[in-house]
Amino acid sequence: MGILQNTLTIEDAMNYFQVSESTIRRAIKSGKLKSYKLGQQRRIKPEWILEFESELIASAEAEGSEGYE
């Protein structure tokens, strides 16, 4: 049996998106970024980060925002 992949913290999400803690917490509170609470800390599965990122990209494309390729 292999080692399970770790879940991510809010700090990990901040580093990935290069945004502030409040930005990540707002995304969680609004339900746009899934998370769960483990003790006093929020945990985020890597696939939830990717889902959130895909939704951001789709939203930007729908609004006609220019993105980087």
N, CA, C and O atoms as a MOPAC input file, in Angstrom:
PM7 MOZYME 1SCF
protein

 N      0.85200 1    -1.17500 1     0.00000 1
 C      0.00000 1     0.00000 1     0.00000 1
 C      0.89700 1     1.23700 1     0.00000 1
 O      1.80200 1     1.34700 1     0.82700 1
 N      0.64900 1     2.17000 1    -0.92600 1
 C      1.46400 1     3.37300 1    -1.04200 1
 C      1.04900 1     4.43600 1    -0.04400 1
 O      0.01700 1     4.34000 1     0.61900 1
 N      1.88500 1     5.44300 1     0.03700 1
 C      1.59400 1     6.56800 1     0.92400 1
 C      0.57500 1     7.47100 1     0.23900 1
 O      0.71900 1     7.79400 1    -0.94100 1
 N     -0.44000 1     7.87200 1     0.96800 1
 C     -1.45400 1     8.76000 1     0.42300 1
 C     -0.87000 1    10.14900 1     0.19700 1
 O     -0.03300 1    10.62100 1     0.96600 1
 N     -1.32500 1    10.78900 1    -0.86500 1
 C     -0.83500 1    12.13600 1    -1.13900 1
 C     -1.37500 1    13.08700 1    -0.08000 1
 O     -2.53300 1    12.99800 1     0.32900 1
 N     -0.51200 1    13.99400 1     0.35300 1
 C     -0.89000 1    14.94200 1     1.39300 1
 C     -1.96400 1    15.89700 1     0.91100 1
 O     -2.08600 1    16.18000 1    -0.28100 1
 N     -2.72600 1    16.37800 1     1.84900 1
 C     -3.62700 1    17.47300 1     1.56000 1
 C     -2.84900 1    18.76800 1     1.70700 1
 O     -1.75800 1    18.78700 1     2.27800 1
 N     -3.40900 1    19.83900 1     1.19600 1
 C     -2.73400 1    21.12800 1     1.21800 1
 C     -3.32800 1    22.02800 1     2.29000 1
 O     -4.47400 1    21.85700 1     2.70500 1
 N     -2.54000 1    22.97300 1     2.71900 1
 C     -2.99900 1    23.96000 1     3.69100 1
 C     -3.37700 1    25.25300 1     2.96800 1
 O     -3.15600 1    25.38900 1     1.76400 1
 N     -3.94000 1    26.18400 1     3.70500 1
 C     -4.23600 1    27.49600 1     3.14400 1
 C     -2.94200 1    28.15300 1     2.66600 1
 O     -2.92400 1    28.80600 1     1.62300 1
 N     -1.87800 1    27.98400 1     3.41500 1
 C     -0.59200 1    28.56000 1     3.01400 1
 C     -0.10700 1    27.97200 1     1.69300 1
 O      0.43800 1    28.69100 1     0.85500 1
 N     -0.30400 1    26.66900 1     1.50500 1
 C      0.07500 1    26.03800 1     0.23500 1
 C     -0.72200 1    26.65400 1    -0.92000 1
 O     -0.16800 1    26.94200 1    -1.98000 1
 N     -2.01800 1    26.85100 1    -0.70400 1
 C     -2.86200 1    27.46300 1    -1.73100 1
 C     -2.42200 1    28.89700 1    -2.01300 1
 O     -2.40100 1    29.32600 1    -3.16700 1
 N     -2.07200 1    29.63600 1    -0.96400 1
 C     -1.56800 1    31.00600 1    -1.12600 1
 C     -0.32600 1    31.01600 1    -2.00600 1
 O     -0.20300 1    31.84800 1    -2.90400 1
 N      0.58200 1    30.10200 1    -1.75100 1
 C      1.82000 1    30.01900 1    -2.52300 1
 C      1.55000 1    29.61600 1    -3.96900 1
 O      2.17000 1    30.15200 1    -4.88700 1
 N      0.64100 1    28.68500 1    -4.17600 1
 C      0.33100 1    28.21900 1    -5.53000 1
 C     -0.23700 1    29.35300 1    -6.38100 1
 O      0.19400 1    29.57400 1    -7.51300 1
 N     -1.21600 1    30.06800 1    -5.81300 1
 C     -1.87600 1    31.14100 1    -6.56400 1
 C     -1.17900 1    32.49400 1    -6.41200 1
 O     -1.50900 1    33.44600 1    -7.11900 1
 N     -0.23000 1    32.57800 1    -5.50200 1
 C      0.48800 1    33.82500 1    -5.21300 1
 C     -0.49800 1    34.94300 1    -4.85400 1
 O     -0.47400 1    36.03300 1    -5.42600 1
 N     -1.35700 1    34.63100 1    -3.89200 1
 C     -2.34800 1    35.57800 1    -3.38100 1
 C     -2.30300 1    35.59300 1    -1.85900 1
 O     -1.59400 1    34.79900 1    -1.24000 1
 N     -3.06300 1    36.49700 1    -1.26800 1
 C     -3.07800 1    36.63000 1     0.18600 1
 C     -3.95000 1    35.55400 1     0.84300 1
 O     -4.75000 1    34.88000 1     0.19500 1
 N     -3.76100 1    35.43000 1     2.13500 1
 C     -4.57800 1    34.49900 1     2.92000 1
 C     -6.05000 1    34.86500 1     2.83000 1
 O     -6.90500 1    33.98800 1     2.70000 1
 N     -6.35100 1    36.16000 1     2.90000 1
 C     -7.75800 1    36.58100 1     2.85700 1
 C     -8.41600 1    36.21700 1     1.52400 1
 O     -9.61000 1    35.91800 1     1.48900 1
 N     -7.65700 1    36.24000 1     0.43600 1
 C     -8.21000 1    35.85100 1    -0.86600 1
 C     -8.59200 1    34.38000 1    -0.86700 1
 O     -9.66300 1    34.01900 1    -1.35400 1
 N     -7.73200 1    33.53200 1    -0.33000 1
 C     -8.02500 1    32.09700 1    -0.25400 1
 C     -9.20200 1    31.85000 1     0.68000 1
 O    -10.09400 1    31.06600 1     0.35700 1
 N     -9.21400 1    32.50600 1     1.82400 1
 C    -10.31900 1    32.31100 1     2.77000 1
 C    -11.65700 1    32.76700 1     2.18900 1
 O    -12.68700 1    32.14400 1     2.44700 1
 N    -11.64900 1    33.85100 1     1.40600 1
 C    -12.88300 1    34.30400 1     0.75000 1
 C    -13.37500 1    33.27000 1    -0.25900 1
 O    -14.57600 1    33.01600 1    -0.35900 1
 N    -12.45200 1    32.67900 1    -0.99800 1
 C    -12.82200 1    31.64700 1    -1.97300 1
 C    -13.41600 1    30.43200 1    -1.26500 1
 O    -14.36600 1    29.82700 1    -1.76200 1
 N    -12.86600 1    30.07500 1    -0.11400 1
 C    -13.39700 1    28.95200 1     0.66600 1
 C    -14.77100 1    29.30800 1     1.22300 1
 O    -15.71300 1    28.52200 1     1.11300 1
 N    -14.88400 1    30.48300 1     1.81700 1
 C    -16.14900 1    30.89600 1     2.42900 1
 C    -17.27300 1    30.98500 1     1.39800 1
 O    -18.42200 1    30.66400 1     1.69900 1
 N    -16.94000 1    31.42000 1     0.18500 1
 C    -17.95100 1    31.54600 1    -0.86500 1
 C    -18.32600 1    30.19600 1    -1.46800 1
 O    -19.31100 1    30.09200 1    -2.19900 1
 N    -17.54100 1    29.16000 1    -1.16300 1
 C    -17.81400 1    27.83400 1    -1.70800 1
 C    -17.14100 1    27.58100 1    -3.05000 1
 O    -17.30200 1    26.50600 1    -3.62900 1
 N    -16.39700 1    28.54700 1    -3.54600 1
 C    -15.71400 1    28.38500 1    -4.83000 1
 C    -14.52300 1    27.43800 1    -4.72500 1
 O    -14.20400 1    26.73000 1    -5.68000 1
 N    -13.86800 1    27.42500 1    -3.57300 1
 C    -12.74400 1    26.52200 1    -3.31400 1
 C    -13.15600 1    25.58700 1    -2.18900 1
 O    -13.42100 1    26.02600 1    -1.07000 1
 N    -13.20700 1    24.30200 1    -2.48900 1
 C    -13.59400 1    23.30900 1    -1.48300 1
 C    -12.49100 1    23.14000 1    -0.44600 1
 O    -11.30500 1    23.26600 1    -0.75100 1
 N    -12.90400 1    22.85500 1     0.77900 1
 C    -11.95600 1    22.54800 1     1.84500 1
 C    -12.71000 1    21.81500 1     2.95100 1
 O    -13.93800 1    21.73300 1     2.94000 1
 N    -11.96300 1    21.29600 1     3.88200 1
 C    -12.56800 1    20.72100 1     5.08300 1
 C    -11.70900 1    21.09400 1     6.26900 1
 O    -10.53800 1    21.44600 1     6.12800 1
 N    -12.30600 1    21.01100 1     7.42500 1
 C    -11.61400 1    21.39500 1     8.63500 1
 C    -11.08900 1    20.14700 1     9.33900 1
 O    -11.81700 1    19.17200 1     9.52900 1
 N     -9.82500 1    20.19500 1     9.71900 1
 C     -9.19800 1    19.12800 1    10.48700 1
 C     -8.63600 1    19.78200 1    11.73500 1
 O     -7.60800 1    20.45800 1    11.68300 1
 N     -9.30800 1    19.58100 1    12.84900 1
 C     -8.94600 1    20.30900 1    14.06600 1
 C     -9.26300 1    21.77900 1    13.85800 1
 O    -10.40100 1    22.13500 1    13.55400 1
 N     -8.27600 1    22.62200 1    14.01700 1
 C     -8.46500 1    24.06400 1    13.83600 1
 C     -8.00200 1    24.54200 1    12.46700 1
 O     -8.06000 1    25.73800 1    12.18300 1
 N     -7.54600 1    23.63100 1    11.61600 1
 C     -6.98100 1    24.02400 1    10.32600 1
 C     -7.83700 1    23.55400 1     9.16000 1
 O     -8.51600 1    22.52900 1     9.23400 1
 N     -7.78800 1    24.32800 1     8.08500 1
 C     -8.44800 1    23.97500 1     6.83700 1
 C     -7.49500 1    23.13700 1     5.99700 1
 O     -6.29300 1    23.40000 1     5.96500 1
 N     -8.02500 1    22.14400 1     5.32800 1
 C     -7.25700 1    21.29700 1     4.42200 1
 C     -7.93400 1    21.31400 1     3.05300 1
 O     -9.15900 1    21.38400 1     2.94600 1
 N     -7.11100 1    21.24900 1     2.01800 1
 C     -7.60300 1    21.32100 1     0.65000 1
 C     -6.95600 1    20.19400 1    -0.14300 1
 O     -5.73400 1    20.04400 1    -0.12800 1
 N     -7.76100 1    19.41000 1    -0.82700 1
 C     -7.22200 1    18.34500 1    -1.66700 1
 C     -6.62300 1    18.96800 1    -2.92500 1
 O     -7.16100 1    19.94600 1    -3.44400 1
 N     -5.51900 1    18.41600 1    -3.42000 1
 C     -4.90300 1    18.97600 1    -4.62900 1
 C     -5.86900 1    19.08600 1    -5.80600 1
 O     -5.81200 1    20.05300 1    -6.56600 1
 N     -6.75500 1    18.10300 1    -5.96200 1
 C     -7.70200 1    18.16000 1    -7.08800 1
 C     -8.69100 1    19.31900 1    -6.94000 1
 O     -9.19100 1    19.83800 1    -7.93800 1
 N     -8.97300 1    19.72700 1    -5.69500 1
 C     -9.86200 1    20.87900 1    -5.48600 1
 C     -9.17900 1    22.17400 1    -5.91600 1
 O     -9.83000 1    23.08500 1    -6.42700 1
 N     -7.86400 1    22.25300 1    -5.70900 1
 C     -7.09500 1    23.41700 1    -6.18600 1
 C     -7.20000 1    23.49200 1    -7.71000 1
 O     -7.44100 1    24.56100 1    -8.27200 1
 N     -7.01800 1    22.34900 1    -8.37100 1
 C     -7.06200 1    22.31800 1    -9.83300 1
 C     -8.45800 1    22.61800 1   -10.36600 1
 O     -8.59600 1    23.29500 1   -11.38600 1
 N     -9.49300 1    22.12600 1    -9.69300 1
 C    -10.87300 1    22.44000 1   -10.08600 1
 C    -11.13200 1    23.94400 1    -9.97900 1
 O    -11.70500 1    24.55000 1   -10.88500 1
 N    -10.70900 1    24.53400 1    -8.87200 1
 C    -10.87700 1    25.97200 1    -8.65700 1
 C    -10.13900 1    26.75900 1    -9.73600 1
 O    -10.67100 1    27.72800 1   -10.27600 1
 N     -8.92400 1    26.34400 1   -10.04300 1
 C     -8.14100 1    27.02600 1   -11.07600 1
 C     -8.83700 1    26.92000 1   -12.43800 1
 O     -8.88900 1    27.89900 1   -13.18300 1
 N     -9.36700 1    25.74900 1   -12.76500 1
 C    -10.08500 1    25.56800 1   -14.03000 1
 C    -11.29700 1    26.48000 1   -14.11400 1
 O    -11.58300 1    27.04900 1   -15.16700 1
 N    -12.01000 1    26.61700 1   -13.00100 1
 C    -13.17900 1    27.50400 1   -12.96700 1
 C    -12.76500 1    28.96400 1   -13.14800 1
 O    -13.46500 1    29.72900 1   -13.81200 1
 N    -11.63800 1    29.35300 1   -12.56200 1
 C    -11.13800 1    30.72000 1   -12.74100 1
 C    -10.80200 1    30.98000 1   -14.20100 1
 O    -11.12300 1    32.03900 1   -14.74000 1
 N    -10.15900 1    30.01500 1   -14.83700 1
 C     -9.77400 1    30.15800 1   -16.24200 1
 C    -11.01500 1    30.22800 1   -17.12000 1
 O    -11.09900 1    31.07600 1   -18.00800 1
 N    -11.97900 1    29.34500 1   -16.88000 1
 C    -13.21100 1    29.34200 1   -17.67000 1
 C    -13.96200 1    30.65100 1   -17.50800 1
 O    -14.50000 1    31.18700 1   -18.47600 1
 N    -13.99900 1    31.16400 1   -16.29200 1
 C    -14.67600 1    32.43900 1   -16.02300 1
 C    -13.98500 1    33.57700 1   -16.76100 1
 O    -14.64900 1    34.43400 1   -17.34300 1
 N    -12.66200 1    33.59000 1   -16.74100 1
 C    -11.89900 1    34.62900 1   -17.42300 1
 C    -12.11900 1    34.56000 1   -18.93400 1
 O    -12.24500 1    35.58900 1   -19.59800 1
 N    -12.16300 1    33.35100 1   -19.46300 1
 C    -12.38900 1    33.17700 1   -20.90400 1
 C    -13.79400 1    33.61300 1   -21.29500 1
 O    -13.98900 1    34.20500 1   -22.35600 1
 N    -14.77600 1    33.32300 1   -20.44100 1
 C    -16.15600 1    33.71000 1   -20.71800 1
 C    -16.32200 1    35.23100 1   -20.70200 1
 O    -17.14400 1    35.78300 1   -21.43300 1
 N    -15.53500 1    35.89500 1   -19.86700 1
 C    -15.59000 1    37.35000 1   -19.77500 1
 C    -14.73400 1    38.01900 1   -20.84100 1
 O    -14.73400 1    39.24300 1   -20.97300 1
 N    -14.00800 1    37.21300 1   -21.59700 1
 C    -13.15300 1    37.76800 1   -22.63500 1
 C    -11.85500 1    38.31500 1   -22.14300 1
 O    -11.18500 1    39.06300 1   -22.85600 1
 N    -11.47100 1    37.95200 1   -20.91200 1
 C    -10.19600 1    38.41100 1   -20.36300 1
 C     -9.05500 1    37.76100 1   -21.12400 1
 O     -9.13300 1    36.60000 1   -21.52700 1
 N     -8.00300 1    38.52700 1   -21.31100 1
 C     -6.82500 1    37.96400 1   -21.95100 1
 C     -6.03100 1    37.20300 1   -20.92000 1
 O     -5.84000 1    37.66600 1   -19.79600 1
 N     -5.57500 1    36.03900 1   -21.30600 1
 C     -4.77600 1    35.23900 1   -20.40100 1
 C     -3.42900 1    34.94800 1   -21.00200 1
 O     -3.15200 1    35.29600 1   -22.14900 1
 N     -2.60900 1    34.31500 1   -20.22900 1
 C     -1.29100 1    33.92400 1   -20.68700 1
 C     -1.35700 1    32.48700 1   -21.12300 1
 O     -1.99600 1    31.66100 1   -20.47300 1
 N     -0.71800 1    32.19300 1   -22.18900 1
 C     -0.68800 1    30.83200 1   -22.71200 1
 C      0.52600 1    30.12100 1   -22.18600 1
 O      0.74400 1    28.95300 1   -22.50600 1

